[in-house]
């Protein structure tokens, strides 16, 4: 008897788009980091340690406060600035994320900016809250 592997329902949809991601920074992020409107990718910023602010022009007048263990996801190309404190212990990872096709239906319903805190309850258990 031959067993045919089952495919999940989301795979056929995701296979139609060219998902690409690339890390462009990892380490101690200090000072001002700006992404201008000419950048055509979405962005992920994972702040593992440290504090700072996120400013997204046109989205909100006041900056978002970033405190260690936060994930910032901007799924659409959008100018923004991350201003981190000048602490040598800051740790961050920044990546460009491209979902292919400017009108990817997987991204259309996404918010313009998501900020999620990483909460650790026990050394072996952790979870994201948005």
VOPAGU-2260 file (C-alpha; in pm, 1 decimal, decimal comma):
REM VOPAGU-2260
SITE   aa  ch    i         X         Y         Z
SITE  UNK   A    0       0,0       0,0       0,0
SITE  UNK   A    1     136,6     339,9     -98,0
SITE  UNK   A    2      93,5     630,1     143,9
SITE  UNK   A    3      43,7     971,3     -12,2
SITE  UNK   A    4     163,1    1255,7     211,8
SITE  UNK   A    5    -106,5    1503,7     310,7
SITE  UNK   A    6     -48,0    1865,9     226,3
SITE  UNK   A    7    -180,9    2140,2     448,5
SITE  UNK   A    8    -430,4    2385,0     299,7
SITE  UNK   A    9    -202,1    2686,2     320,2
SITE  UNK   A   10      90,0    2542,2     121,1
SITE  UNK   A   11     -72,2    2568,1    -225,1
SITE  UNK   A   12    -144,6    2936,0    -164,8
SITE  UNK   A   13     201,6    3016,6     -28,0
SITE  UNK   A   14     369,9    2828,2    -314,7
SITE  UNK   A   15     223,0    3083,7    -556,5
SITE  UNK   A   16     433,8    3361,6    -406,1
SITE  UNK   A   17     806,6    3413,2    -380,1
SITE  UNK   A   18     873,1    3464,4      -9,5
SITE  UNK   A   19    1223,3    3596,5      59,6
SITE  UNK   A   20    1387,7    3724,0     375,7
SITE  UNK   A   21    1737,8    3847,8     444,0
SITE  UNK   A   22    1901,7    3956,6     767,2
SITE  UNK   A   23    2085,8    4284,4     714,6
SITE  UNK   A   24    2185,2    4358,2    1073,1
SITE  UNK   A   25    2254,4    4152,3    1383,6
SITE  UNK   A   26    2429,9    4277,6    1694,4
SITE  UNK   A   27    2448,3    4587,9    1912,4
SITE  UNK   A   28    2207,1    4839,6    1758,7
SITE  UNK   A   29    2271,9    5188,2    1898,4
SITE  UNK   A   30    2151,3    5528,1    1788,5
SITE  UNK   A   31    1925,3    5603,3    1493,7
SITE  UNK   A   32    1849,4    5347,9    1220,0
SITE  UNK   A   33    1628,1    5477,4     937,2
SITE  UNK   A   34    1456,8    5295,1     651,2
SITE  UNK   A   35    1339,7    5535,5     381,3
SITE  UNK   A   36    1041,1    5510,9     150,0
SITE  UNK   A   37    1253,3    5387,1    -142,8
SITE  UNK   A   38    1300,0    5049,5      30,6
SITE  UNK   A   39    1040,9    4817,8    -126,7
SITE  UNK   A   40    1042,2    4536,8     131,9
SITE  UNK   A   41     863,9    4476,7     458,3
SITE  UNK   A   42    1080,0    4469,7     770,6
SITE  UNK   A   43    1126,1    4271,2    1089,5
SITE  UNK   A   44    1307,9    4414,1    1390,3
SITE  UNK   A   45    1367,1    4182,3    1684,5
SITE  UNK   A   46    1491,0    4376,2    1986,1
SITE  UNK   A   47    1633,8    4110,0    2214,4
SITE  UNK   A   48    1790,4    4343,3    2468,0
SITE  UNK   A   49    1782,3    4721,1    2518,5
SITE  UNK   A   50    1526,2    4995,9    2474,7
SITE  UNK   A   51    1435,0    5258,3    2221,2
SITE  UNK   A   52    1156,9    5399,9    2007,8
SITE  UNK   A   53     994,9    5321,5    1673,5
SITE  UNK   A   54     860,1    5607,0    1463,8
SITE  UNK   A   55     645,6    5532,0    1158,9
SITE  UNK   A   56     561,3    5859,5     976,2
SITE  UNK   A   57     197,6    5881,8     873,9
SITE  UNK   A   58      92,7    5594,7    1098,7
SITE  UNK   A   59      95,5    5758,8    1438,6
SITE  UNK   A   60     213,4    6093,8    1568,7
SITE  UNK   A   61     382,0    5949,5    1875,7
SITE  UNK   A   62     661,4    5690,9    1867,1
SITE  UNK   A   63     614,7    5334,8    1992,7
SITE  UNK   A   64     826,7    5251,5    2296,2
SITE  UNK   A   65    1047,9    4947,4    2243,6
SITE  UNK   A   66    1167,8    4759,1    2550,5
SITE  UNK   A   67    1376,0    4442,0    2536,4
SITE  UNK   A   68    1217,3    4130,9    2396,8
SITE  UNK   A   69     994,4    4289,5    2135,3
SITE  UNK   A   70     927,5    4196,3    1772,3
SITE  UNK   A   71     830,0    4472,0    1528,6
SITE  UNK   A   72     686,4    4360,9    1194,8
SITE  UNK   A   73     606,1    4602,7     914,8
SITE  UNK   A   74     468,0    4367,9     645,3
SITE  UNK   A   75     448,0    4640,1     379,4
SITE  UNK   A   76     718,9    4871,0     246,4
SITE  UNK   A   77     705,4    5173,0     475,1
SITE  UNK   A   78     950,0    5441,8     588,5
SITE  UNK   A   79    1032,2    5411,8     959,0
SITE  UNK   A   80    1301,4    5484,6    1216,1
SITE  UNK   A   81    1428,7    5283,4    1510,3
SITE  UNK   A   82    1609,5    5494,1    1767,4
SITE  UNK   A   83    1786,5    5279,2    2026,3
SITE  UNK   A   84    1955,0    5392,7    2346,3
SITE  UNK   A   85    2334,1    5407,7    2337,9
SITE  UNK   A   86    2382,2    5106,2    2562,7
SITE  UNK   A   87    2659,8    4866,0    2455,9
SITE  UNK   A   88    2443,0    4572,1    2567,9
SITE  UNK   A   89    2168,3    4637,9    2309,4
SITE  UNK   A   90    2098,8    4333,9    2091,4
SITE  UNK   A   91    1886,6    4340,4    1777,6
SITE  UNK   A   92    1822,8    4157,5    1453,9
SITE  UNK   A   93    1686,1    4340,4    1148,7
SITE  UNK   A   94    1562,1    4172,7     830,0
SITE  UNK   A   95    1395,8    4259,4     501,6
SITE  UNK   A   96    1094,9    4044,0     416,5
SITE  UNK   A   97     954,9    4032,0      64,3
SITE  UNK   A   98     635,7    3841,7      -7,8
SITE  UNK   A   99     666,6    3884,1    -384,4
SITE  UNK   A  100     403,2    4056,0    -597,7
SITE  UNK   A  101     305,0    4394,8    -460,8
SITE  UNK   A  102     -56,9    4283,3    -429,4
SITE  UNK   A  103       3,5    3959,9    -241,1
SITE  UNK   A  104    -338,3    3868,1     -94,6
SITE  UNK   A  105    -166,5    3712,0     208,6
SITE  UNK   A  106     -46,9    4058,9     315,1
SITE  UNK   A  107    -343,1    4276,6     221,3
SITE  UNK   A  108    -532,2    4223,3     548,3
SITE  UNK   A  109    -218,4    4272,9     760,8
SITE  UNK   A  110    -189,5    4577,8     983,7
SITE  UNK   A  111      64,4    4841,3     888,7
SITE  UNK   A  112     274,6    4771,3    1198,0
SITE  UNK   A  113     271,6    4492,3    1458,3
SITE  UNK   A  114     459,6    4506,1    1788,0
SITE  UNK   A  115     466,4    4191,2    1999,6
SITE  UNK   A  116     633,7    4140,0    2337,4
SITE  UNK   A  117     821,0    3822,2    2418,1
SITE  UNK   A  118     719,7    3706,0    2763,9
SITE  UNK   A  119     912,6    3438,0    2944,1
SITE  UNK   A  120     723,6    3269,5    3225,0
SITE  UNK   A  121     951,0    2972,8    3289,2
SITE  UNK   A  122    1298,2    2894,3    3149,5
SITE  UNK   A  123    1150,0    2621,9    2929,6
SITE  UNK   A  124     828,1    2801,7    2829,0
SITE  UNK   A  125     789,8    3128,6    2646,0
SITE  UNK   A  126     526,4    3289,8    2428,6
SITE  UNK   A  127     451,1    3592,8    2213,5
SITE  UNK   A  128     173,4    3835,3    2303,3
SITE  UNK   A  129      46,8    4091,7    2056,4
